[in-house]
Amino acid sequence: MLQWFTDTMAAGYGAEVGDDVKMFMKWMGLEQGFIAMFSKMGTRQSGNTQALICLANAITLGFFLGDTLVNGKEFFVGGGMPLDGMYFNIATQGLLMVLNFAGWATGGAPMPTLGLTSGQPMVCSVNSMLHLVFGGLMIFKSDVLMEQYFTFENGDRAVPVLDNSNHFINYMFKWLGMMFIGKVLRTEFVAGSTDTAAQYSSIRVSAFMWALQLGQLAITPFANKSIGWPFTQQTQISNFVMWFGMFYWFTNTLVEMPYPENAKAKTN
């Protein structure tokens, strides 16, 4: 919904937002798509893996529910929105968190082991560290990222489309950071398990995620220009190196791994 029906979502919450905020909403929609993609992948794996993914999702939803309970009123009032949307968020986040905890419990309540300590491929460890660093900056130091990505080469800062743009963007940066942390939990929990088929699928999903990020780079200059955001050569080069490098590394790791069904057939 956030990705393709951005205006409808904004209107549903009673928010008047500019195109710069809508861009962040679309980014959040993309990250939600990644959550759905990884969770759908989990439905084809063992019960233990499904339970671990449910646990990671429940923890992530706990982050969102806690933030809504503590900061929700400030966000909605500051954004000129009725509180109905906050109550809706609390209800849906709470329900989904309970359902995911129930999924973890019915799967045997396995305790997770991190892939970082279980000999996972190096690309997975680097992927986790990148998401932890950027997620931490988004949650606690979004001003650092604002300075990096919203400053033109002549030193001027991008002008917000509407007066409330920075209000929404700062909150959305935090929520994106929470999604990044959730992504780390899901991949690390799966990598730390003994389910080799799930580990293979997890790497495949991660490669696809980086491919989508890389594809965005083709349209980012035009999108940024249309809403008055800078896209400096430094940003372009650093993003390309990171996005293409991670995509290539993941795919190269993937093709060197034995496909689980083939490996199983050779041992029979």
Contacts in CASP RR format, 6 or more apart in sequence:
PFRMAT RR
TARGET T0000
AUTHOR 0000-0000-0000
METHOD contacts of the structure
MODEL  1
MLQWFTDTMAAGYGAEVGDDVKMFMKWMGLEQGFIAMFSKMGTRQSGNTQ
ALICLANAITLGFFLGDTLVNGKEFFVGGGMPLDGMYFNIATQGLLMVLN
FAGWATGGAPMPTLGLTSGQPMVCSVNSMLHLVFGGLMIFKSDVLMEQYF
TFENGDRAVPVLDNSNHFINYMFKWLGMMFIGKVLRTEFVAGSTDTAAQY
SSIRVSAFMWALQLGQLAITPFANKSIGWPFTQQTQISNFVMWFGMFYWF
TNTLVEMPYPENAKAKTN
1 8 0 8 1.000
1 9 0 8 1.000
1 29 0 8 1.000
2 9 0 8 1.000
2 25 0 8 1.000
2 26 0 8 1.000
2 28 0 8 1.000
2 29 0 8 1.000
2 32 0 8 1.000
3 26 0 8 1.000
3 29 0 8 1.000
3 30 0 8 1.000
3 32 0 8 1.000
3 33 0 8 1.000
6 22 0 8 1.000
6 25 0 8 1.000
6 26 0 8 1.000
7 22 0 8 1.000
9 25 0 8 1.000
10 16 0 8 1.000
10 17 0 8 1.000
10 21 0 8 1.000
10 22 0 8 1.000
10 25 0 8 1.000
13 81 0 8 1.000
13 85 0 8 1.000
14 80 0 8 1.000
14 81 0 8 1.000
14 82 0 8 1.000
15 79 0 8 1.000
15 80 0 8 1.000
15 81 0 8 1.000
15 168 0 8 1.000
16 80 0 8 1.000
16 162 0 8 1.000
16 164 0 8 1.000
17 25 0 8 1.000
17 162 0 8 1.000
17 164 0 8 1.000
17 165 0 8 1.000
17 168 0 8 1.000
18 161 0 8 1.000
18 162 0 8 1.000
18 165 0 8 1.000
19 161 0 8 1.000
19 226 0 8 1.000
19 227 0 8 1.000
20 158 0 8 1.000
20 160 0 8 1.000
20 161 0 8 1.000
20 165 0 8 1.000
20 169 0 8 1.000
20 227 0 8 1.000
20 228 0 8 1.000
20 229 0 8 1.000
21 161 0 8 1.000
21 162 0 8 1.000
21 164 0 8 1.000
21 165 0 8 1.000
21 168 0 8 1.000
21 169 0 8 1.000
21 172 0 8 1.000
23 223 0 8 1.000
23 227 0 8 1.000
23 229 0 8 1.000
24 168 0 8 1.000
24 169 0 8 1.000
24 172 0 8 1.000
24 173 0 8 1.000
24 176 0 8 1.000
25 172 0 8 1.000
27 172 0 8 1.000
27 176 0 8 1.000
28 172 0 8 1.000
28 175 0 8 1.000
28 176 0 8 1.000
28 179 0 8 1.000
30 212 0 8 1.000
31 176 0 8 1.000
31 179 0 8 1.000
31 180 0 8 1.000
31 183 0 8 1.000
32 179 0 8 1.000
34 179 0 8 1.000
34 183 0 8 1.000
34 205 0 8 1.000
34 209 0 8 1.000
35 57 0 8 1.000
35 60 0 8 1.000
35 179 0 8 1.000
35 183 0 8 1.000
37 205 0 8 1.000
37 208 0 8 1.000
37 209 0 8 1.000
38 53 0 8 1.000
38 183 0 8 1.000
38 186 0 8 1.000
38 187 0 8 1.000
38 202 0 8 1.000
38 205 0 8 1.000
39 53 0 8 1.000
39 57 0 8 1.000
41 198 0 8 1.000
41 201 0 8 1.000
41 202 0 8 1.000
41 205 0 8 1.000
42 49 0 8 1.000
42 50 0 8 1.000
42 53 0 8 1.000
42 198 0 8 1.000
42 201 0 8 1.000
43 50 0 8 1.000
44 201 0 8 1.000
45 195 0 8 1.000
45 197 0 8 1.000
45 198 0 8 1.000
45 201 0 8 1.000
46 195 0 8 1.000
46 197 0 8 1.000
46 198 0 8 1.000
47 107 0 8 1.000
48 107 0 8 1.000
48 108 0 8 1.000
48 110 0 8 1.000
48 193 0 8 1.000
48 194 0 8 1.000
48 195 0 8 1.000
49 190 0 8 1.000
49 193 0 8 1.000
49 195 0 8 1.000
49 198 0 8 1.000
50 103 0 8 1.000
50 107 0 8 1.000
51 103 0 8 1.000
51 104 0 8 1.000
51 105 0 8 1.000
51 106 0 8 1.000
51 107 0 8 1.000
51 108 0 8 1.000
51 109 0 8 1.000
51 110 0 8 1.000
52 104 0 8 1.000
52 110 0 8 1.000
52 112 0 8 1.000
52 189 0 8 1.000
52 190 0 8 1.000
52 193 0 8 1.000
53 186 0 8 1.000
53 189 0 8 1.000
53 190 0 8 1.000
54 100 0 8 1.000
54 101 0 8 1.000
54 102 0 8 1.000
54 103 0 8 1.000
54 104 0 8 1.000
54 107 0 8 1.000
55 100 0 8 1.000
55 101 0 8 1.000
55 104 0 8 1.000
55 110 0 8 1.000
55 112 0 8 1.000
55 185 0 8 1.000
55 189 0 8 1.000
56 112 0 8 1.000
56 182 0 8 1.000
56 185 0 8 1.000
56 186 0 8 1.000
56 189 0 8 1.000
57 96 0 8 1.000
57 100 0 8 1.000
57 182 0 8 1.000
57 186 0 8 1.000
58 97 0 8 1.000
58 100 0 8 1.000
58 101 0 8 1.000
58 104 0 8 1.000
59 182 0 8 1.000
59 185 0 8 1.000
60 178 0 8 1.000
60 179 0 8 1.000
60 181 0 8 1.000
60 182 0 8 1.000
60 185 0 8 1.000
61 93 0 8 1.000
61 94 0 8 1.000
61 96 0 8 1.000
61 97 0 8 1.000
61 100 0 8 1.000
62 93 0 8 1.000
62 94 0 8 1.000
62 97 0 8 1.000
63 178 0 8 1.000
63 181 0 8 1.000
63 182 0 8 1.000
64 89 0 8 1.000
64 93 0 8 1.000
64 175 0 8 1.000
64 178 0 8 1.000
65 90 0 8 1.000
65 93 0 8 1.000
65 94 0 8 1.000
65 97 0 8 1.000
67 174 0 8 1.000
67 175 0 8 1.000
67 178 0 8 1.000
68 86 0 8 1.000
68 89 0 8 1.000
68 90 0 8 1.000
68 93 0 8 1.000
69 90 0 8 1.000
71 171 0 8 1.000
72 86 0 8 1.000
72 89 0 8 1.000
73 83 0 8 1.000
73 86 0 8 1.000
75 86 0 8 1.000
75 167 0 8 1.000
75 171 0 8 1.000
76 82 0 8 1.000
76 83 0 8 1.000
76 85 0 8 1.000
76 86 0 8 1.000
77 83 0 8 1.000
78 164 0 8 1.000
78 167 0 8 1.000
79 164 0 8 1.000
79 167 0 8 1.000
79 168 0 8 1.000
80 164 0 8 1.000
104 110 0 8 1.000
110 193 0 8 1.000
112 188 0 8 1.000
112 189 0 8 1.000
112 192 0 8 1.000
112 193 0 8 1.000
113 189 0 8 1.000
113 192 0 8 1.000
113 193 0 8 1.000
114 188 0 8 1.000
114 189 0 8 1.000
114 191 0 8 1.000
114 192 0 8 1.000
115 124 0 8 1.000
115 125 0 8 1.000
115 188 0 8 1.000
115 191 0 8 1.000
115 192 0 8 1.000
116 125 0 8 1.000
116 128 0 8 1.000
116 188 0 8 1.000
117 192 0 8 1.000
118 191 0 8 1.000
118 192 0 8 1.000
120 191 0 8 1.000
120 192 0 8 1.000
120 199 0 8 1.000
121 203 0 8 1.000
121 253 0 8 1.000
123 203 0 8 1.000
123 246 0 8 1.000
123 249 0 8 1.000
123 250 0 8 1.000
123 253 0 8 1.000
124 187 0 8 1.000
124 191 0 8 1.000
124 202 0 8 1.000
124 203 0 8 1.000
124 206 0 8 1.000
126 246 0 8 1.000
126 249 0 8 1.000
127 187 0 8 1.000
127 206 0 8 1.000
127 246 0 8 1.000
127 250 0 8 1.000
128 184 0 8 1.000
128 187 0 8 1.000
128 188 0 8 1.000
130 242 0 8 1.000
130 246 0 8 1.000
131 180 0 8 1.000
131 181 0 8 1.000
131 183 0 8 1.000
131 184 0 8 1.000
132 180 0 8 1.000
132 181 0 8 1.000
132 184 0 8 1.000
134 145 0 8 1.000
134 177 0 8 1.000
134 180 0 8 1.000
135 176 0 8 1.000
135 177 0 8 1.000
135 178 0 8 1.000
135 180 0 8 1.000
135 181 0 8 1.000
136 177 0 8 1.000
136 180 0 8 1.000
136 181 0 8 1.000
137 144 0 8 1.000
137 145 0 8 1.000
138 145 0 8 1.000
138 173 0 8 1.000
138 174 0 8 1.000
138 176 0 8 1.000
138 177 0 8 1.000
138 180 0 8 1.000
139 173 0 8 1.000
139 174 0 8 1.000
139 177 0 8 1.000
139 178 0 8 1.000
139 181 0 8 1.000
142 170 0 8 1.000
142 173 0 8 1.000
142 174 0 8 1.000
145 173 0 8 1.000
146 169 0 8 1.000
146 173 0 8 1.000
148 235 0 8 1.000
149 229 0 8 1.000
149 230 0 8 1.000
149 235 0 8 1.000
150 157 0 8 1.000
150 158 0 8 1.000
150 229 0 8 1.000
150 230 0 8 1.000
151 157 0 8 1.000
151 158 0 8 1.000
151 230 0 8 1.000
151 232 0 8 1.000
152 158 0 8 1.000
152 230 0 8 1.000
152 232 0 8 1.000
153 230 0 8 1.000
153 232 0 8 1.000
153 233 0 8 1.000
158 228 0 8 1.000
158 229 0 8 1.000
158 230 0 8 1.000
159 228 0 8 1.000
160 166 0 8 1.000
160 169 0 8 1.000
161 227 0 8 1.000
161 228 0 8 1.000
186 202 0 8 1.000
187 202 0 8 1.000
187 206 0 8 1.000
190 198 0 8 1.000
190 199 0 8 1.000
190 202 0 8 1.000
191 199 0 8 1.000
191 202 0 8 1.000
192 199 0 8 1.000
193 199 0 8 1.000
196 260 0 8 1.000
196 263 0 8 1.000
197 260 0 8 1.000
197 261 0 8 1.000
200 254 0 8 1.000
200 257 0 8 1.000
200 259 0 8 1.000
200 260 0 8 1.000
203 250 0 8 1.000
203 253 0 8 1.000
203 254 0 8 1.000
203 257 0 8 1.000
204 254 0 8 1.000
206 250 0 8 1.000
207 247 0 8 1.000
207 250 0 8 1.000
207 251 0 8 1.000
207 254 0 8 1.000
210 243 0 8 1.000
210 245 0 8 1.000
210 246 0 8 1.000
210 247 0 8 1.000
210 250 0 8 1.000
211 247 0 8 1.000
213 243 0 8 1.000
213 247 0 8 1.000
214 240 0 8 1.000
214 243 0 8 1.000
214 244 0 8 1.000
214 247 0 8 1.000
215 243 0 8 1.000
217 236 0 8 1.000
217 239 0 8 1.000
217 240 0 8 1.000
217 243 0 8 1.000
220 231 0 8 1.000
220 239 0 8 1.000
221 231 0 8 1.000
221 236 0 8 1.000
223 229 0 8 1.000
224 230 0 8 1.000
224 231 0 8 1.000
225 231 0 8 1.000
END
